[in-house]
C-alpha cells in the first residue's frame, strides 16, 4: 500500500478563521487547504487520534514501578493495672511495587499497539472523507452555477420566442395558442431560475460549512479537461487492490487481531503474577508518664506470588464472551471487504460509463442545436409550431445541464475509486486542480455580478475534448 499522507505536527494548533471574513481561494487546492484547517469533523478526528496515541505509553506504565507513601499522626493511651500512659503514635511508610510477570498486562500492551495503529487508520479515513466532501461540494457549487447559466440562457431564448409569437399574432400569422405556450414556458423558466438560485445558495453554504469562510470565487473546469480510463482498464485488478488496501478493511483487520488477543488476555487471568515489593516504615512512639519511647525503623523486601485458584467462573465466561466478539470481528472484516469490492466496482463503472455519458451528451448537444435551428427555420416558414421550437429549446437545455453535471460526476468517480483502493491523497486534489481554469475565469460565489459565459455559448466545435479517450460499445 502506498502511503501518501503526511500528518502535520501543527494540525491541532491551527487557528480557526471566523465566518465574517472572505477568502480569496479560487481553486480546488486552496479550498482543500482551508478545509484542512477549519473543518470541524476533521479537526475532531485529529484530536481523537492524538488522544489515542497515548494508549500505548499508558499501557506500558503497568510495568513500571509504583511508589506510594502514607502516614499516621495520633496519640495512644494505655491502662496498666490502674496506671494510665499516653504516647505519640506517628507512623510513616514508603512502599514500592514492581510487576515482574503478568501475562495479561503484557497482552494489553500488544493490544494497545494495534489500537494506536487503528487510530491512525481512522484518522486517514477522516482525511479521505474530507477530501471527497471538499471535491463534491466544490463541484456541486459549480454545477449549481452551471444550472443557473443554462436556466438564464433558456429564459432569454424563450423570451425571444414569446416576442416572436406575439409579433406573428399581431400580423395574423400566429395563433393565441402559440403565445400562451410561450408565456407558460417563460414563467416556468422564471421558476427554474429561482429554483437554481436556491440551489446555489445551499451549495455555497455547504462549502462554507467545511471551510468556515466565504470564498470570493472558485475556478471553473476547463472545457478540454481529460477523460481517461483507469490504468489498468481491468476491474478485477482494482477489486483485488481494494480487498487488501482499503482503509476500512485494514482497520477491521486490526480489530480482528485485537479481538484474538483479547481471548488470550482473558485466558491469561488463570496464570500467576509475580510482583517485587519493598517497604520502609518509620514509627515514632514518643512516650510520657514514665514509659519508654517506642521508636522503630522497619525495612522489608520480597516477591509476591498471586495464583488464582477459583474466581467464581468469571474467567471461563469472559473467555467465552471474547470468543463471541472475535466472531463478530470476523464478520465485520468480511463486510468491510464486500463493501470495498462493491464501492470499487461502482466507482470503476462510474468512471468508464461516465466517459461514454459525457461523449454522448456532447453529441446530444450538437444534435440538439441542429434540431433547434431546423425547427426555428421551420417555424418561420410555417412548417412547425411554436411548441416544437420550445420543446427543442427545453431538450437542448436539459442536454447541456446533464453534460456539465456528467463531467463533475466523472471526477468524483475517479476520487471514489482512489478512496476504495486506499490510494486517495493530497496529490489527487493537486492533479484535478490542474484541470481548472486560471483564477481570472473563476465563478464569483456571491450574489452580485453575472456569472461568466459557459461553454454553452460557444460553437459546438468548442465542446470537444483535446484528450478524450473514445470508448467502444
C-alpha positions in Angstrom: 0.0 0.0 0.0 1.4 3.4 -1.0 1.4 5.8 1.9 0.6 9.3 0.6 -0.5 11.0 3.8 1.6 13.3 6.0 0.2 14.2 9.4 1.0 17.8 10.1 2.6 18.3 13.5 0.9 21.7 14.0 -2.5 20.4 12.9 -4.3 20.9 16.2 -2.6 24.3 16.8 -4.1 25.9 13.7 -6.4 28.8 14.3 -10.0 28.9 13.0 -10.9 31.7 10.6 -14.1 33.5 11.5 -17.2 33.4 9.3 -17.2 37.1 8.9 -14.1 37.2 6.7 -13.9 36.4 3.0 -11.2 34.1 1.5 -9.6 34.7 -1.9 -9.3 31.0 -2.6 -10.3 30.3 -6.2 -9.3 26.8 -7.0 -9.9 23.3 -5.5 -6.5 23.1 -3.8 -6.9 26.4 -2.0 -10.4 25.3 -0.8 -8.9 22.0 0.3 -6.2 23.7 2.4 -8.9 25.8 4.1 -10.9 22.7 4.9 -7.8 21.0 6.5 -7.5 23.8 9.0 -11.2 24.7 9.5 -13.4 21.6 9.1 -14.8 20.6 12.5 -15.2 16.9 11.7 -11.6 16.6 10.5 -10.2 18.5 13.5 -12.2 16.3 15.8 -10.8 13.2 14.2 -7.3 14.7 14.5 -7.9 15.3 18.2 -9.1 11.8 18.7 -6.0 10.4 17.0 -3.7 12.5 19.2 -5.6 11.2 22.3 -5.5 7.6 21.1 -1.7 7.8 20.6 -1.4 7.9 24.3 -2.9 4.4 24.8 0.4 2.7 24.2 2.5 4.6 26.7 -0.4 4.3 29.2 -0.4 0.5 28.8 3.4 0.3 29.3 3.1 2.2 32.6 1.7 -1.0 34.1 5.2 -2.5 34.1 6.8 0.5 35.7 7.3 0.6 39.5 4.7 2.3 41.6 5.7 4.2 44.7 3.2 5.1 47.4 3.6 6.7 50.8 1.2 7.0 53.7 1.4 8.2 57.3 -0.4 8.4 60.6 -0.4 11.1 63.2 -2.0 10.3 66.6 -2.0 9.7 70.3 -2.2 6.4 72.1 -3.5 5.9 75.6 -2.8 2.7 77.6 -4.0 1.4 81.0 -1.7 -0.9 83.0 -3.0 -2.0 86.5 -4.7 1.2 87.2 -2.0 3.3 85.7 -2.5 5.4 82.6 0.0 6.3 80.0 -0.1 8.3 76.8 2.3 8.2 73.9 2.6 9.6 70.4 1.7 7.2 67.6 3.2 8.6 64.5 3.9 6.3 61.5 5.3 6.9 58.0 5.7 4.2 55.4 7.1 4.1 51.9 6.1 1.3 49.6 7.4 0.2 46.2 5.6 -2.3 43.9 7.1 -3.6 40.6 5.3 -6.1 38.4 7.7 -8.8 37.2 5.4 -11.2 35.5 1.9 -10.6 34.3 0.9 -12.1 31.0 -2.5 -10.4 30.9 -0.9 -6.9 31.1 1.7 -7.9 28.5 -1.1 -8.7 26.1 -2.7 -5.4 26.9 0.5 -3.7 25.6 0.3 -5.6 22.4 -3.3 -4.7 22.0 -2.5 -1.0 22.6 0.0 -1.1 19.8 -2.7 -2.4 17.4 -5.2 0.1 18.7 -2.9 3.1 18.1 -2.3 1.8 14.5 -6.0 1.5 14.1 -6.5 5.1 15.4 -4.1 6.2 12.7 -6.1 4.5 10.1 -9.3 6.1 11.4 -7.5 9.5 11.0 -6.6 8.6 7.4 -10.2 7.6 6.8 -11.4 11.0 8.1 -8.8 12.7 5.8 -10.2 10.8 2.8 -13.7 11.7 3.8 -12.7 15.3 3.9 -11.1 15.1 0.5 -14.3 13.7 -1.0 -16.5 16.2 0.8 -14.4 19.1 -0.5 -14.4 17.9 -4.1 -18.2 17.1 -4.0 -19.2 20.4 -2.5 -16.8 22.3 -4.8 -18.2 20.8 -7.9 -21.8 20.9 -6.6 -21.4 24.6 -6.4 -20.0 24.7 -9.9 -22.9 22.5 -11.1 -25.4 24.8 -9.5 -23.9 27.8 -11.2 -23.9 25.9 -14.5 -27.6 25.2 -14.0 -28.1 28.9 -13.3 -26.4 29.8 -16.6 -28.4 27.2 -18.5 -31.6 28.5 -17.0 -30.7 32.1 -17.7 -30.0 31.3 -21.4 -33.1 29.3 -21.6 -35.1 32.2 -20.2 -33.6 34.5 -22.8 -34.4 32.1 -25.7 -38.0 31.6 -24.5 -38.4 35.4 -24.2 -37.3 35.8 -27.8 -39.7 33.1 -28.9 -42.5 34.6 -26.9 -41.9 38.1 -28.5 -41.8 36.4 -31.9 -45.1 34.6 -31.2 -46.6 38.0 -30.2 -45.4 39.7 -33.4 -46.7 36.9 -35.6 -50.1 37.1 -33.8 -50.2 40.8 -34.4 -49.8 40.4 -38.2 -52.1 37.4 -38.4 -49.5 34.7 -38.9 -49.6 33.2 -35.5 -52.1 31.9 -33.0 -53.0 32.7 -29.5 -52.1 29.1 -28.5 -48.5 29.7 -29.6 -48.4 32.9 -27.5 -49.9 31.1 -24.5 -47.5 28.2 -24.8 -44.5 30.6 -24.9 -45.8 32.6 -21.9 -46.3 29.4 -19.9 -42.7 28.2 -20.8 -41.4 31.7 -19.9 -43.0 31.6 -16.4 -41.6 28.1 -15.9 -38.2 29.4 -16.9 -38.6 32.1 -14.2 -39.4 29.4 -11.7 -36.4 27.4 -12.8 -34.1 30.4 -12.3 -35.5 30.9 -8.7 -35.0 27.2 -8.0 -31.4 27.2 -9.1 -30.7 30.4 -7.1 -31.8 28.4 -4.0 -29.6 25.5 -5.1 -26.6 27.9 -5.5 -27.2 29.3 -2.0 -27.5 25.8 -0.5 -24.4 24.6 -2.3 -22.4 27.7 -1.2 -23.5 27.2 2.4 -22.5 23.5 2.2 -19.0 24.6 1.1 -18.8 27.3 3.8 -19.7 24.6 6.4 -16.4 22.8 5.9 -14.0 25.8 5.2 -15.6 28.3 7.6 -15.2 31.2 5.2 -17.0 32.5 2.1 -14.7 32.2 -1.0 -14.9 35.1 -3.3 -14.7 33.0 -6.4 -14.0 29.4 -7.5 -12.3 28.3 -10.6 -14.2 26.6 -13.4 -13.4 23.3 -15.0 -11.6 23.6 -18.3 -13.7 22.5 -21.4 -10.7 20.3 -22.5 -10.3 18.5 -19.2 -9.2 14.9 -19.9 -11.4 11.9 -19.9 -9.1 9.0 -19.2 -9.9 5.3 -18.4 -8.4 3.8 -15.2 -5.0 2.3 -15.7 -5.1 -0.7 -15.9 -8.5 -0.9 -17.5 -9.3 -4.1 -15.6 -11.9 -4.1 -12.9 -10.5 -7.3 -11.3 -7.2 -5.6 -10.7 -9.0 -2.7 -8.8 -11.2 -5.1 -6.8 -8.1 -7.1 -5.7 -6.4 -3.9 -4.7 -9.4 -2.7 -2.7 -9.6 -6.1 -0.9 -6.1 -5.6 0.5 -5.6 -1.9 0.7 -9.0 -0.4 1.5 -8.5 1.6 4.8 -11.7 0.2 6.4 -10.6 -3.3 5.5 -7.3 -2.7 7.1 -9.0 -1.2 10.2 -11.3 -4.2 10.6 -8.3 -6.4 10.2 -6.6 -4.7 13.1 -9.8 -5.0 15.1 -9.8 -8.7 14.5 -6.2 -9.1 15.8 -7.2 -7.1 18.9 -10.2 -9.4 19.4 -8.0 -12.5 19.0 -5.6 -11.2 21.6 -8.5 -10.4 23.9 -9.2 -14.1 24.1 -5.6 -14.8 25.1 -5.8 -12.0 27.7 -8.9 -13.4 29.4 -7.3 -16.9 29.4 -4.2 -15.3 31.0 -6.2 -14.5 34.1 -5.5 -18.1 35.1 -1.8 -17.5 35.1 0.2 -16.5 38.2 1.5 -13.0 38.6 4.8 -12.1 40.3 5.5 -8.7 41.9 8.5 -7.3 43.6 7.6 -5.4 46.8 9.7 -3.2 49.1 8.6 -1.2 52.1 10.2 1.1 54.6 8.3 2.1 57.8 9.2 4.6 60.4 7.4 4.6 63.8 7.7 7.5 66.3 6.2 6.4 69.6 7.5 9.1 72.0 6.2 8.2 75.4 5.1 10.1 78.5 4.3 9.3 82.2 7.4 7.3 82.7 7.1 4.8 79.9 9.9 4.2 77.4 9.7 5.5 73.9 8.7 3.1 71.1 10.7 4.3 68.1 11.2 1.7 65.3 12.5 1.6 61.8 11.5 -1.4 59.7 12.5 -2.4 56.2 11.1 -5.2 54.1 11.6 -6.6 50.6 10.3 -9.7 48.8 8.4 -11.3 46.0 4.7 -11.7 45.9 3.1 -14.6 44.0 -0.6 -14.4 43.2 -2.1 -17.6 41.9 -5.9 -17.5 41.0 -7.5 -20.8 42.1 -11.2 -20.1 41.6 -12.8 -16.8 40.7 -16.5 -17.9 40.5 -16.3 -19.0 36.9 -15.7 -15.5 35.6 -12.6 -16.4 33.6 -14.5 -19.0 31.6 -17.4 -16.6 31.0 -15.2 -13.8 29.9 -13.1 -16.0 27.6 -16.4 -17.2 26.0 -17.5 -13.6 25.6 -14.2 -12.7 24.0 -14.7 -15.5 21.5 -18.1 -14.3 20.5 -16.7 -10.8 20.0 -13.9 -12.4 17.8 -16.6 -14.0 15.7 -18.3 -10.6 15.4 -15.0 -9.0 14.3 -14.6 -11.7 11.6 -18.0 -10.8 10.2 -17.2 -7.1 10.3 -14.0 -7.7 8.3 -15.9 -9.7 5.8 -18.5 -7.0 5.5 -15.7 -4.4 5.0 -14.2 -6.4 2.2 -17.6 -6.8 0.5 -18.3 -3.1 0.8 -14.8 -2.3 -0.6 -15.4 -4.6 -3.5 -18.9 -3.0 -4.1 -17.6 0.6 -3.8 -14.7 -0.2 -6.2 -17.0 -1.8 -8.8 -19.4 1.1 -8.6 -16.6 3.7 -8.9 -14.9 1.9 -11.7 -18.1 1.5 -13.7 -19.0 5.2 -13.0 -15.6 6.2 -14.4 -15.9 4.1 -17.6 -19.6 4.8 -18.2 -19.1 8.4 -17.2 -16.7 8.9 -20.2 -19.3 7.4 -22.5 -22.0 9.6 -21.0 -20.0 12.8 -21.4 -19.2 12.0 -25.0 -22.8 11.0 -25.8 -24.1 14.2 -24.2 -21.6 16.2 -26.2 -23.1 14.7 -29.4 -26.6 15.3 -28.0 -25.8 19.0 -27.6 -24.6 19.2 -31.2 -27.7 17.3 -32.5 -29.9 19.4 -30.3 -28.5 22.7 -31.6 -29.1 21.5 -35.1 -32.6 20.4 -34.3 -33.4 23.7 -32.7 -32.1 25.6 -35.7 -34.1 23.5 -38.1 -37.3 23.8 -36.1 -36.8 27.6 -35.8 -36.4 27.8 -39.5 -39.5 25.6 -40.0 -41.5 27.8 -37.6 -40.5 30.9 -39.6 -41.6 29.0 -42.8 -44.9 27.8 -41.2 -43.9 24.2 -41.2 -43.6 23.7 -37.5 -45.3 25.1 -34.5 -44.0 27.4 -31.8 -44.4 24.4 -29.3 -42.0 22.4 -31.4 -39.4 25.1 -31.1 -39.9 25.4 -27.3 -39.6 21.7 -26.9 -36.3 21.7 -28.8 -35.0 24.5 -26.6 -36.0 22.6 -23.5 -34.3 19.4 -24.7 -31.2 21.3 -25.6 -31.0 23.0 -22.2 -31.5 19.6 -20.5 -28.7 18.1 -22.5 -26.4 21.0 -21.6 -27.1 20.7 -17.9 -26.6 16.9 -18.0 -23.4 17.3 -19.9 -21.9 19.7 -17.4 -23.0 17.6 -14.4 -21.6 14.4 -16.1 -18.1 16.0 -16.2 -18.2 16.6 -12.5 -19.6 13.1 -11.8 -16.7 11.7 -13.7 -14.1 13.5 -11.5 -15.9 12.4 -8.3 -16.0 8.8 -9.5 -12.2 9.0 -10.0 -11.7 10.1 -6.4 -14.1 7.4 -5.1 -12.1 4.8 -7.0 -8.9 6.0 -5.3 -10.6 6.0 -2.0 -12.0 2.5 -2.4 -8.5 1.2 -3.2 -6.8 3.0 -0.3 -4.8 5.3 -2.5 -6.6 8.7 -2.1 -4.2 11.5 -1.2 -3.4 15.2 -1.5 -1.8 14.6 -4.9 -5.1 13.6 -6.3 -6.6 17.0 -5.5 -3.5 18.7 -6.9 -3.8 16.6 -10.1 -7.5 17.5 -10.6 -6.7 21.1 -9.7 -4.7 21.3 -12.9 -7.9 20.8 -14.9 -9.4 24.0 -13.6 -9.1 27.4 -15.4 -7.0 30.2 -14.2 -8.3 32.5 -11.5 -9.3 35.2 -13.9 -12.0 32.9 -15.3 -13.4 31.9 -11.9 -17.0 31.9 -10.9 -17.9 34.5 -8.3 -19.7 32.8 -5.5 -21.6 35.8 -4.1 -25.0 37.0 -5.2 -23.6 40.0 -7.1 -22.3 40.0 -10.6 -23.2 37.9 -13.6 -21.5 34.6 -14.0 -19.1 34.2 -16.8 -20.4 32.7 -20.0 -20.1 29.0 -20.2 -19.1 26.7 -23.0 -22.8 26.6 -23.8 -22.5 29.9 -25.7 -19.7 28.6 -27.8 -19.8 26.9 -31.1 -20.4 23.1 -31.0 -16.8 22.5 -32.2 -15.5 24.0 -28.9 -17.2 21.3 -26.9 -14.7 18.6 -27.9 -12.1 17.2 -25.5 -8.4 17.5 -26.5 -7.6 14.3 -24.7 -10.8 12.4 -24.9 -10.5 8.7 -25.0 -13.1 7.0 -27.2 -14.9 4.2 -25.6 -16.1 1.3 -27.8 -19.6 -0.1 -27.3 
